[in-house]
Amino acid sequence: MGAQIRDAGDSALVAVLGDVVDAGLNRRAIGLAARVRAAGVAGVRDVVPTFRSVAVFFDPLRTDVDALRALLQPQPEDDEERQGGATVEIPVEYGGESGPDLDAVAAAMRLAPDDVVARHSAREYRVFMVGFLPGFGYLGEVDPAIAAPRHASPRLRVPPGSVGIAGRQTGVYPQTSPGGWQLVGRTTTKPFDAARAPASLLAPGDRVRFVPVPAGSLGSFDAAWAAPPAPDAAGSTPRAVHILQAGLMTSVQDGGRWGRQHEGVPVSGAMDAAALCEANRAVGNPESAAALEATLGGFEARLEHAGTVAVAGADLGATIDGRPLPLGVRVEHAAGAVVRLGARHAGARAYLALDGGLDVPVSLGSRATDLTSGLGGWHGRRLRAGDRLPVGAAPPTARHGSGAAARPLPQGGARVRVLPGPHDDCFPAQAIDLLRRTRFEVTPDSNRMGYRLRAPQPLPGGTGDMISDATCAGGLQVPPSGHPILLTADRQVTGGYPIVATVITADLPVVGQLAPGDWIEFDLCTRAEALAALARLHAGDSRGA
């Protein structure tokens, strides 16, 4: 049977193989993903198998989309179980403080706690996909007798290593996070470790067995899950930037952590990739070099070395030693110069690039900060006053850009373009029309994972339960409330809400310049129009934004 190929914006395709959770269907998805990955198609950035689909992310200006569509049609060899799938044993302390929901699950299912443990540990589970959090494997299928539903209200904090059940699924939380699964035990086995190769313990197609162990036999959970001390990578290097005030939110960002979504690792990177490129070009860096992303001003830093600096993106009244610092203009500075970003005039995020780029440690191929996972950047977190970040050596023969393109910045809101899908078939026909006619507000509970949008009239919710699927940057997820979530840089790799439409790549920089309280509206466009807009953006034509 052929795949249904769906557009996920202009830079991703999703090949849907079926509409059920089934080991055979999942085997075909994993085989198809492996074949696409091995084909080495120009411009392909990520290939992500899910329960019953394969998502392929690509550079739309480099990839032959028609050829990729043809490649995504299943072949007989995709149905063969791939060699190398591992069987992983995970020791688990069940019940007590380690499994606070075990007794409740047992009571609800009219079993003894020991029976729940015996049934949970008796099966060998298939890793259907990895998502939600880096290294989080969706394992199935659980014995129907212990298939307890999720909590109605998720916990705000689930300890790392917690083993949970959600219906016919089970899994291990790889880090502290909110979560609604029923917690029956805990382990010291780490599903994800950025210092390990591969970083994710589990891969789609692997098998997992849970092995009950006596309470206390795994030692201290706190010690096992404590983060290792982070070294001061700046040391005594003379080229450094010293943060005096971090403002509302400042982090290290670059072009993103591509190639890791199949391990559940978000792409992250700059919210306004075009502004990052503009700032880097101005000082002679590679376009995706690491820089500072500062949100809504209140930022101040001392540059401890002589060099060049540029700011692009939002107009936050940038100054250097009290003098105006024009957007997109390369400025030479002496050691000790102080850069300030103050009041917001237009846009929301400014990018401060220094010649040589920020030389923070590379984590899984990128210096970008993933704030949700605590990965990359400066100790995996937002910056604080007192941080001192190393700056790389200045390029010896740098070619400097001519300054920022004259892109209009949002002033109170913006209208952006979308392509329908990839799950528009989950919605009634009037959903897209209502989306086009509605002005939404970006609410205060928005962040780098996604903007929560609100309007007087919510969109009609998706029909029925959707099997968790891959997500995409710019995707408009619609939960049952009808109030969309616009997915942004730190989005989860997979999600369970259908996506009605996806913002085109050329307009994602505009989205990145919105802030809580701003409005956003949506226009439909064609793939051809989306690609033309992206080509203009890359060429520096402001009409592409």
N, C-alpha and C positions, 0 to 999 in steps of 0.2 A: 504494500500500500504506500502511496506517495505521501510526502509531507506537505502540510499547508504552510507556505512561506508568508510570514507577516512582517511588515515594516515596523521597526521600533525607532521612529524618527528617520533621519537621513543617514545615520552612521551605525545602524545595527539592523540585523535580520534575525528573526526567530523562526526556526523550523519546528512546527508542532507535529508530533508523530501520533498522538492519540489524546484521549481525554480521561484516562484512568491511571491510577497508581498500580503499576504492574511490573514485575521483575523483567519480563521479556521486553516490554516497551522501553524500560530503563536501560537494558543491555544494548538495544539498538541505538538509543540516544548517545550512550557512551562510545559506541563504535563509530557512529557518524562524527562525533566531535573529534575523535582520534584521527579519522581520515581527513577531515577538514584541516586540522592542525598540521598534519604531515604534508599536506599539499603545498604549504608555504606560499599562499596567495599574497601578492603584494598589498601592503597596507593593512592587513588583518592584525588587530591588536590583542584580541582576547577571544577564546572559544570556550563556552561555558555549557556543559551538559546539566540538565535538570531532571526532575522526575520523568518527564515525557517530552522534552523538547531540547533543542540546542540553540543557544544565542551566540551570534558572531558579531563582534564589535570591530569596526574598521574605519580607516580614514577615507571618507567619501570622495576625496579628490585624487586618491591613488588607486582605489580598488575598482575593478570591473564588477559592478553589482550583478549584471546579468549572468556572468560566469559563476559568481558566487551562488546565485540562486540555483543554477544547474548543479553545482557541486553539493548543495544541501539536500538534493533528492536522495533518499536512502538507497543503498545497494545491498545485495545479499550478504556480502562479507561483513556488513555492519552488525549482523545478528550474531556473530561469533564472539563469545566471551573473550575479552582481551587477556593476553598472557601477563603475568606479573601482579595480578590482583592479590593483595596481602590478606592474611587472616591475623587480626590484632586481638590480643587478650587484654582486657582492662580490669584490674582488681578493684572491687567496690566494697566499701563499708555501707551496709544497708541499715536504714532505720535510725532512731535516736536523733541526735543533733545533725548527723550526716544526712538523714533522709526524713525531714520533718513531716512529709505528707504520706509516709508509708502506712501508718495506722488508719488514716482517713480513707486512703484508696482501698485498703483491705475491707474496711467496714462498708464502704459504698458498693463493693463488688461481692460482699458476703463471703469473704474468705478470711483465713487467718493471715497475719503478716508474713509468716514463714512461707505460706503458699504463694503469696505475691512474689516474694524473693525467688522461690523455686521456679515459678513460671517465667519471670523476667530473665533469669540467668540460664534457663534451659535452652534457649533458642540461639541460633547463629543469625545475626542480623546483616542485611545488605546495606551498604552505604549507597543510598539513592543519589544524593547530591550533597555538596558542601556550600553553605551560605548562612544567612542571618548574621553571623559573626565569623571572623577569620577562624577556620578550622572546625566550625560547627558542622558535624555530619548529621544529616537526616537519615536515621536508621529505621528499618522496618523488616517485617511487620511484627508488632507486639501481639502476643496471645490475646484473642478477643476477650477473655475472661478478666484481663487486667487493663483493658483499653480505657483508662479514665480520661474524661474530658479536661481541657485546660481550665484553670481558675477563671471565674467570672471577672475578677479584678487582679491583674498581674502584680506580682511583687515588684517593689521598686528596686530591690537589690537581691540578686541570686548569687551566692558565693561561687567562685570559679571551681570547676571540678564536679559541680552538682550533676547528678544523673537524673534525668526527668522522663516523664511519660506524658504524651499528649495524643489521645486517641490511639491509633495504631502505630504511632511513631515513638521513638525513644532517642535520646542523645545526651551528650555531655557538654555542659556550658564551658567554653574555653577561657572565659574571663568574667569578672564581676559585671553584671548587667541586669536591667529589668527583665522579667520573664514570667510567663503564665503557666509553665509546665508543672506537673505534679512531681515534686522532688522526693525520690525514694532512696537515694544513696549519694555517696560522694567518693571521688577518686583523687589520687595525686598524679595520675597520668595526664600529661599536658597534650590536649588536642592540637595546640598551635604554639610554635616557638620560632620567632623570627630568626634566631641564631642557628636554627637547625635546617638541614637540606634533605628533603623538602620541608618547608615550614609547617605544613599541615600534616598531622599524623595520618589522617584518613584521606582517601581519594575515592571518587565514585567507582563502584564496582568492588571495593574491598569488602571484607567480612569482619564482623566484630562479635566477640563473645565477652560477656560480663562474668567475672569470677568472684563470688562472694568470699570475703575475708573477715576474720573476727574484728570486732571493734578495737581500735587502738593499734592494729597491726601495721597501718600505713604511716604511723608517726604523726607529727604535727602538720595539720593542713595549713595552718598559718605560715609555718616555715617553708613548706613545699611550694606554696603559691606566692611567697613574698617576691617582689620585684628585685632583681639584682641591683646593687648600687650603680648609679649612672656615672660614668667618668666625666670629668670636666674637659670636653673636647677642645675648648678654647686654649687651655693651658696658658702659656706665656707668649703665644704668638703675637707679634706686633700688629698684624692686620686683623682687626676685630671691631665689632660694633657692640657698644655697651648700652643696654636698655635702661633708660632713666624712668620713663613712664610707659606702661604697656597699653594704655587706653582700654577701650571696651573689650576688644579681642584682637590680638596680634599673634600670628603664627608663621612658621617657615613653610613656604609652598613652592612647588616647581611644576613641571608639566604633568605630573601624576604618576601613579604606580600601576602602569599597564602590564598585562600579562599574568596577573595573579588572581583574577576574579574566580577562576575555577577552584581556588583554595579558600574562597570566601572573603578575600581581601579587597576592600573598596579601592577605587582608583584615586580618590582624593585629588590633590593638586589645586591650582588657583581657581577660585570661583569665576574670575574674569580672565580667561586664558589669553585673550587678546591684549589686555593691559599688561600682563606679565611679559609677553613678548615685546611690547613696545618699550617697557622700561629696560629690559635686557639688551635690546638692540641699541638703545641710546648709549649704553656704556660699553658696548662691544662684546657682550657675553653671548653664548649660545642662547637661543630664544627661550628654552625651557629651563635655564639655570635657576637655582634656588634663590628666592628673594623673600622679603618680608611682606605679608599681606596684613594690612591694618584696617580695621573696620570702624568707621564713624569717628575717627579722630581721637584726641586725647593722648596722642603718642609723642614720645620724645626719646631721642637716642644720640649718643656721642660717638662719632666716628674716630677711632683711636689711631688712624693711620692716614696718610695723604693718599688721595686717589680721585676717582670720579664717582658720581652718584646721579641717579635719575629717579623721578617719581612719575608714575602713570596711573590711569584709572580715575578714581573719584577725585573731585576737587575738594580737598579738605584744608585749603589754605596753607599749603606746604611752605615752610621757610627753612633756610639754612643760615645759621648765625644771624637770625633776624631779618634776612633779605628774602624776598619772594623766590620760590623754587618752581619755575614754570613746569607744567606737565609735559613729559616727553623730551625734556631738554637735558643734555649731558652737562653737568656742572663739575668743575674741578674743585676739590676741597683740601684744606690743610688738616694735619693731625689735630684732633680735638674739636673739630667742627660739630655743631649740634643741629640736628634736623628735627623739626617739629611739624606735626599734623594736628590742626586745630579744629575749627568749626566746619560742619558739613555745609557745602554750597550746592553740590550736585553729585549724584552717585553715592555709593556707600563704602566701597573698598578701594584703597590705594595700595600700590605696589612700589616698594622701595628697593631698587636694584643697585648693587655696588659692583664695580669692576672686579672680576674674579669670582663673583658669586659667593653665597654663604657656603662655607666648607664644613657643614655639620655632617655627621656620619651618614653614609648611604645605608638604607634599610630596605631589603628586597628590591633593589634596583632604583630607589628613589629617595630623595631627601624630604618629600612632602610629609606634612603632619596629618595623620589620621587621628583626629581628636577622639573619636568614638572608641577606637581600638587601642589608643595610647601608643601608636606606632610611628616611627620616623620623626623628622623635625628635630626639635630641641627637647630631648627626653620624652617625646611623645605627647607634649602638652602645649597649651597656649603659653606665650611668653609672660615673664614677670619682671618687675623692676629689679635691677641687679644682675640679670642674665648678661653674660658676655659671650657672644657668638663669634667663631672664627670666620675670617674672610679669605678666600683663595687668592693665589697669586694673580696679579693683573695679566691679562692676555698680552703677550709681547708684541703681536702685530694685529691688534684688534681693529676690525672695521666697524666704525660707529654708525649707528642709524641716523636718519635725518630728523628724528623726533616722532611724536605720536601722531597717528592719523586723527583727523578732526571728527571723531565719533561723538555723536550727541549722547550726553549723559542723562539718565532719568532724573527728572525733577518732580518728585511726588508720585510717579508711576510710569508705566510703559505698556505699549501694546506689542505683543510678540507673536510670531508665526508658529503654527503647529501642523503636524501631519497626524491624521487619525491613527489610532492603534498603539500598541499591538493587540489590545483586548477590546476594541470597540464593539465587537460582536457580542460582548457580554452585557451591553447596554441597550435600552430602547432607542429607537431611531431619533427621538427628539433630544437626546443627550448632547450630541455635537452641536445642534442648532442652539440649544440653551447655553452651551459653553461659549459660543461666539457672541451671544447677546448679553453676557453677564460681566459686570465689573466686580472683581474680587479684591479683597483687602489682604495684605500680608500680615498675619497676626503675630503678637509678641512671642509666641512659643515656637518660632521658626529658628532654624540654625543651619549649619553647613550640611547636615544630612538632608534637609528638606524644608520648604516653606509650607506652612499650614495656611490655607486660603479660606476665606469666609465671605459669603454673600447672603443677602436677604433670602434668596431662594436657592436651596441646595440643588445640586445635580441629582438626577435619579440614580440610585445605587445600582451596582452591577447585579445581574440576575444569577442567583444560585451561589454555591460555594465554588471558589476557584482553587485549583491545585497550585501550590506555591510555584512561582516561575521566576525567571530572571527579570531584573529591573534594568532601567536605562536612565542616564542623565537626561533631565528635562521631562521625564515621564510624569504624567498627571494621574497619580493613583487616586481612586475614589473609594473610600471606605463606606460602610453602610450609612453613615451620617450624611453622605452626599457632599461633604466639604472636602475638596481635593487637597492632596499633598503633592506639591511640586518637588520632585526629587532633584537634589543638587550634588555637589562634589563628593561628600562623604556618605552618599546613599548606601544602604545595604545592598549586597549583590543580588539577593533574592527577596521576594515579598509575596504576600498572600492576597493583596488587593489588586483588582484589575486596573489596567492603565488605559484610559479612554483616548488619550492623545499625547503626543510628545513634541516638545519644543525643538525647533530645528537647531542645528549646531551653530549656525551664524548668529542666532539670537540668545544663546546661552550666556555670552558676556553681558548682555543687557540684564538678564535675570540676576547675574551675579552682582549687579550694582543696585539692587533693590534692598530696602530695609523695612522692618516692621512699621506698619502704618501707611506704607505706599500701596498704590493700587496696581492691578495688572489685568489686562484684557488679552483676548486671543483671537487671531485670524487664521483661517485655513489657507494653506498654500500647497503647491505640488512639489514633488521631488525635484523636478527640473528647476523650479524657482528657488528651492532650498540650496541646491548646489551652486546656482548662479550667485546667490547672496554670499555663500561661503567663499567662493572664488574672489568676489569683490573685497570681502573682509581681509583675505590673505594678501590681496594686492594693495591694501591700504585705502580702499575707497569707502568713505563713511556710509554710503548707501547700503553696504553689506551688514550694518549693525541695526 
